[in-house]
Amino acid sequence: MNKYEIIIYWSDEDEAYIAEVPELLGCMADGLTYQKALSNVEVVIQEWIEIAKELGRPIPEPKRRRLVFA
């Protein structure tokens, strides 16, 4: 499982949830539910990585996030 940041939001224009992966340029998916958008983008992440490998392009490492508790 890849640990890329995924941003999910509702789009009134598309009437769907949009899931974007900021670290992978152009990697995004949609879904009628939050869960479906997440499921769809997980597939697209794998496809993005496979295509990048086939084309010999670099694959960004997932950013390491640190939780800070106050």
Order of alpha helices (4+ residues) and beta strands (2+ residues): beta-beta-beta-alpha
